[in-house]
Amino acid sequence: MKVDPIVQKAFELAQAARLNATAQFSAVKVGAAIKIKGSDKIYAGCNVEHCVMGISLCAERNAIGTAVTNEGNLEIEFVVVCSHTEPALYPCGVCMQAMSDYCTPELDIYVASRDKIIAKTKFKELFTHQYAELPKVLEE
């Protein structure tokens, strides 16, 4: 798949981040990179596993947290997710929900093996019913 040079750069950052992942329980190492809209900045993250899996952090949420720490409120232009699995991994539902706070439905998501980008999809194709706000609670 032919990609823009900036997407290629993000892929390379995701590849490098994946190598730093701590995945002693699942053995699945994932790297992600997000490009900030209106900026040349790209932030990467990797998955960080803990023995209590519920407190582990996915690569995409790690990258978002790093970006927000450095930029404040932002909009994500695109995401690259890089894994060394077959098939290559797409973002999980928790990461999709987290991304929804920082993107439009048109967000491009690139999925990559450890060697190359293999697919491109839109956020709206993967996650159709995110919470945009807390739902109104009806009386019993």
Phi, psi and omega per residue, in radians:
M1 nan 2.204 3.109
K2 -1.444 2.291 -3.122
V3 -2.274 2.788 3.073
D4 -1.097 2.664 3.126
P5 -0.992 -0.608 -3.138
I6 -1.219 -0.596 3.061
V7 -1.201 -0.693 3.090
Q8 -1.068 -0.735 3.106
K9 -1.074 -0.761 3.113
A10 -1.095 -0.704 3.083
F11 -1.034 -0.779 -3.138
E12 -1.112 -0.646 3.073
L13 -1.183 -0.675 3.087
A14 -1.150 -0.699 3.079
Q15 -1.015 -0.837 -3.116
A16 -1.136 -0.730 3.125
A17 -1.094 -0.685 -3.133
R18 -0.994 -0.636 -3.128
L19 -1.151 -0.379 3.123
N20 -1.597 -0.053 -3.109
A21 -1.038 2.548 3.001
T22 -1.887 1.892 -3.043
A23 -2.296 0.875 -3.061
Q24 -1.200 -0.233 -3.126
F25 -1.787 -0.756 -3.115
S26 -1.670 -0.393 -3.035
A27 1.160 0.171 3.118
V28 -1.725 1.963 3.126
K29 -1.759 2.263 -3.101
V30 -2.263 2.431 3.002
G31 -2.134 2.624 3.101
A32 -2.465 2.694 3.041
A33 -2.459 2.434 3.093
I34 -2.133 2.421 3.080
K35 -1.749 2.309 -3.138
I36 -1.481 2.281 3.136
K37 -1.150 2.365 3.121
G38 1.380 0.220 -3.104
S39 -2.537 2.796 3.037
D40 -1.560 0.009 -3.030
K41 -1.351 2.415 3.079
I42 -2.226 2.316 3.120
Y43 -2.051 2.375 -3.119
A44 -1.947 2.783 3.060
G45 -2.682 2.840 3.081
C46 -2.300 2.853 3.074
N47 -1.319 2.525 -3.139
V48 -2.264 1.895 -3.100
E49 -1.646 2.574 3.047
H50 -2.206 2.838 -3.094
C51 -1.101 -0.469 2.982
V52 -1.667 1.774 -2.973
M53 -1.041 -0.481 -3.132
G54 -1.096 -0.348 3.116
I55 -1.771 0.076 3.089
S56 -1.196 2.800 -3.073
L57 -2.175 2.203 3.092
C58 -1.306 2.760 -3.107
A59 -1.055 -0.726 -3.097
E60 -1.115 -0.797 3.134
R61 -1.195 -0.557 3.065
N62 -1.117 -0.785 3.117
A63 -1.121 -0.727 3.110
I64 -1.083 -0.799 3.136
G65 -1.052 -0.716 3.105
T66 -1.119 -0.744 3.140
A67 -1.120 -0.800 -3.141
V68 -1.131 -0.680 3.097
T69 -1.016 -0.685 -3.079
N70 -1.560 -0.469 -2.998
E71 -2.033 -0.314 -2.993
G72 1.395 -2.613 -3.138
N73 -1.134 2.414 -3.021
L74 -2.666 2.974 2.990
E75 -2.149 2.316 3.131
I76 -1.436 2.282 3.095
E77 -1.484 -0.760 3.046
F78 -2.765 2.870 3.141
V79 -2.257 2.452 2.986
V80 -2.092 2.257 3.096
V81 -2.064 2.214 -3.051
C82 -2.166 2.163 3.095
S83 -2.315 2.937 3.111
H84 -1.969 0.708 -3.102
T85 -2.020 2.865 3.038
E86 -2.212 1.942 0.050
P87 -1.336 2.892 3.055
A88 -1.109 2.618 -3.040
L89 -1.565 2.451 2.967
Y90 -1.636 2.839 3.095
P91 -1.054 2.544 3.096
C92 -1.342 2.981 -3.132
G93 -1.078 -0.677 3.124
V94 -1.103 -0.755 3.115
C95 -1.158 -0.675 3.101
M96 -1.083 -0.748 3.108
Q97 -1.092 -0.749 3.107
A98 -1.091 -0.757 3.118
M99 -1.062 -0.596 -3.056
S100 -1.045 -0.399 3.093
D101 -1.304 -0.238 -3.012
Y102 -2.259 0.284 -3.089
C103 -2.580 2.961 2.999
T104 -1.732 2.923 3.081
P105 -1.067 -0.327 -3.113
E106 -1.479 0.027 -3.131
L107 -0.907 2.285 3.047
D108 -1.459 2.309 3.063
I109 -2.088 2.096 3.107
Y110 -1.766 2.313 3.139
V111 -1.945 2.299 -3.031
A112 -2.323 2.570 2.901
S113 -1.426 -3.064 3.125
R114 -1.200 -0.277 -3.052
D115 -1.874 -0.454 -3.056
K116 -2.861 2.806 3.035
I117 -1.336 2.276 -3.057
I118 -2.018 -0.285 -3.115
A119 -2.679 2.693 3.048
K120 -2.349 2.313 3.116
T121 -2.459 3.020 3.090
K122 -1.801 2.584 3.087
F123 -0.899 -0.800 -3.070
K124 -1.112 -0.377 3.114
E125 -1.393 -0.426 -3.112
L126 -1.698 -0.525 -2.977
F127 -2.405 1.656 -2.980
T128 -1.640 -0.280 -3.031
H129 -2.340 0.888 3.119
Q130 -1.266 2.759 3.002
Y131 -1.294 2.084 3.052
A132 -1.509 -0.469 3.072
E133 -2.766 2.991 3.124
L134 -1.138 2.388 -3.134
P135 -1.227 2.664 3.091
K136 -1.294 2.249 3.128
V137 -1.508 2.187 3.124
L138 -1.532 2.621 3.108
E139 -1.210 2.584 -3.141
E140 -1.233 nan nan
